[in-house]
Amino acid sequence: MSEAGGEGGWGGCRILVTRPAHQSGALLDAIRARGGEPLAFPTIVIGPPDDEAPWQEAAGRLEDFAWLLFASTNAVSGFADRLADAGLAWPRRPGYAAIGAKTAGALEEASGRTVLTPPDYRSESLLALPEMAAERVSGRGILLVRGEGGRELLPETLAERGAEVLRLPVYARRPPQADPAPVRAALAEGRLDTAVFTSPDTFTNLLAVLDGDARAALARLPLVVISPVTASAVTERGLPAPVVAPEASDEGLLRALAEHVCPAKPHHRPREGR
């Protein structure tokens, strides 16, 4: 079945989408275009970080860093907002690097600079690039722009290679503020076929607001996640291994849904009132 199938192509496959609201529109539209029925319940709200001290430390010496590394599109937009608020231009001396093609594209558009990025979305792949080798980063300053509480693999490895790493959180991930009752009911009553998670927090924040019946129902669904890191968050909490998207993008998630969950979904009987 083509993943671009039109109305009814996915037989009304019912998909819980947990991505933050400001980032979920394209995915929701794509699911609908394929005949799926998305239920949006953002389990992360993006807000300012709790501690502004790292920004105050970094802002006065942005031109002194050898590299500015960006971990996500939210990192790019958060950094851009801080530059604008402070009346600062994007620094010209440092090199720019990003994890993942989507983040690299956002960074190139915002900064006007060429961006170094690995062939996939993993921190391990960025660390494997020649530019990040010990002989190239030792003794040099690197600013890591990310959200609060990000993975420590990248900064710790670069520090072990002799770099002087400053972590700069420019946003924080907050728990959902919406009423979880509709999602609990949809799960407990068997009205969902799958759920999509785009980060460990999207999964753990959902678990935190579910009751026992809804958690048990979630564990019975074939889940789809955007990366191996998110998959680990699922299995570490006792749920079966989810389907991992072949790439960390909307297209990757759609391919995983088409290949593993939604093609086999039969057309649902018309529901009352529809």
N, C-alpha and C positions, 0 to 999 in steps of 0.2 A: 504494500500500500504506500502510495506517495505520501510523504509527510506534509505536502502542500495540498492534500485533499481538501475539497471544498466542504460545504455544509453537509454535516453528517459523516464526514470522512473518518472521524474518530468515534462515531456512534454515541455522541453525548458523553464521552469520557469525562468524569467529574474530578477536578484537580484542585487541591488546596495549594495556593501560592502564598508563601510566607515572606517574600522579598519586601524590603521597605517600600512604602507607597510611591515615593518619588522616583523609584527605579523599576517599577513593575509594569508600567503601562504597555510597553512594547510586547512583553511576554504575554500579558493577559489578552491583548489584541490578537497575537499569533495563535494562541490556543483557541480562541473563538473562531478564527478564520479556518481552522482545521476541523471544526465541528465539535470541539471540546467545550466543557462548561466549567470555567474557572470560578473558584471561590477565593476572593482576596482577603487575607487576614495578615497584615504586616506584623511580624513578631519582633521587629526592630524599629525604633524611632531614632533617627540621627539627630544629635544635638551637640552643643559645644562641649569641649573637654572640661573636666573638673579643675584641672591645674593649668594655668596660663604661663607659669614660670618658664617652661621650655621654650615657648615662643618668644618671651622677652629676652631669653638668653640667645636665641638664634637670630632674631631680627637685626641685631646690630652688626652681625658678621656674616651675612649671607654670601658675600663675595669671597670669603675666606675658605669656603668648602671646596674640596676637589670634586665631589659628587653630591647631587641631590637625588635621592632614591624615593620613589613613590609606590606605595603598596596597593592603592586602589583608586578608583575614580572619585570616591568621597575624599580621599587624601588630596587629590588635585584640586577639587572645588573648594575644600576647606583652606588649603594653602593660598589659593587665589583670592579668597575672601579676606584673608588676613593681610595679604599684600595691599589690596585695595583699601582696606580700613586704615592701614598705616601710611598710605600714600607712597608705597614703594613699587618699583618696577621689578619684573622678574630678573634675578641676577644673571649676569652675562659670563662670569668666569667659570662657574662649575659646569661639569658635565651633568646631563640629565639621564636618568634611568628609571624604568618602570617594570612592574611585574604584570605581564599579560598585555595582549594586543589592545584591548579596550581601554585600559589605563594609559597605555602609550599613546593611543590616538587622542585621548582627552588632554594629555599633557602636551603633546605637540601643538594641538589647537590653541591651548591656553597660553603657552610660553613662546610659541614661535620657534622652538628649538628642535634640533634633531634629537631623538630619544633612543637610547640603548635599551633593548628589550630582548629577553631570551625567546627561544622558539615556542615555549609553552608558558603556562601561568604559575609555575612553581618557583619558590624562593631558591630551591636547590639548583635550578637551571640558571638563574641569575648568577649565583655564586660560582657556577662552572665557567662563566664567560672569562676570556683572557683578561679583560679590563678589571676584573675583581680578584685576580691572583694576588698572592701575598706581596710579590715584588712590585706590584703596581699600586697597592693601596697602603702599604706600610708607612706609617708616619703622616698619613694624609687624613684630612677631616672629611667625614661623610655625614650628611644630614638625612636621616630616615624619616620621611613624612608618612604618617599612618594614623590609624585610630587608636584609642586607648586600649591597652591590653592585647596588642597584637602578638603574633608568634615571635619568639626570641631567637629562632635559628639564624636569621639574617644578621641582626646586630651582633650576636655573640660570635658567629663565625668570622665576621669582618674584624671584630676586636681581636680575636685570636690571631688573625693575619697581620695585626699591627696597626690597623686603622683606628682613628679616634672618632667614635660613633656617638652622635647626639640623636636621641630619639625625640621626635617632635610629634606628639599626638595633636591633631587639629580637629578631631571630632570624637564623639563618644557614642556608643551604641546603647540605647536605653530599652527597657522592656516595653512590650506593647501597652497601649493605653485604651484600646478598644475592648468592648465587652466580649469575653470569650464564649459566652453561652451559645451563640449560633454554631460555632465550630465544634464545641463539645457535643451538641445535639446531632450535628451532621455526621460526626464520627460514630457516636454511640448507636445511631439509627441506621448505619450502613449506607449513608448517602454520599460517600466519597469513594473514589477508586484509587487514588494515589495522592501523595503530597510531595511538593518540590521544595528543597532547601538549598539556599545559596551561600550559607556560611554556618559554622558550628553554632553561632548564637541564634540563628533563625530556628534551629532545631531545639536547642536547650531552652530557649525562651518559650517556645510552644509547650514543651513538656511541663514547664513550671505552672502553666495556667490550666492544664487539663486535669480532670478528675480521673478516678480509677477506670471507669468504663471507657472513657474516651482514650486513655492511654492504651488500654488493651486493644481497642479497635485500631488505633494507629499502628500498633505492632503487627497487626495482621495484614496491613496494606503493603504492596510493593512501593517502596519510597524511591525517589530520584533525587540525587544530590549533584552539586556542581563540581566537586573535587574530592580527592582522596582524604584530605584533611577533614572535610565535612562528613565523609563516610565514617571516619574513625570516631567522630562525636556520636554518631548513631550507634555503632556497635559497642562502644564503651559503656553505653547505658542499657545494654542487654537486648537491643532490638536486632532483628536479622540484618545481614549486610544489604545495603541499598544498591540500586543501580547508579553507577558513576557516569556522568556525562563525558563524552569523548573529548570535549574541550570546555573550558570555563567561559561559556557564553550562552546567550539565549538560544542560538542555533544548536549548540551542544545539548542543552536541556531538551529542546524539541525533538532532536534525533533520538535521545534516550527514551523519551516518552513514546515516540512513534515505533521504536524497535522493540521495546520491552513491556509496555503497559497498554497503550491505547489501541493498537491495531486489532487485538483480539477482543476488544470490548464490543459486544453486540449492541445493536441499536436498541435503545430503551423504549418501552411502551410509552405512548403519549401520556403525560401526566395531567391530572385534573386541572382545569383552568388554563391549560396551555393551548 
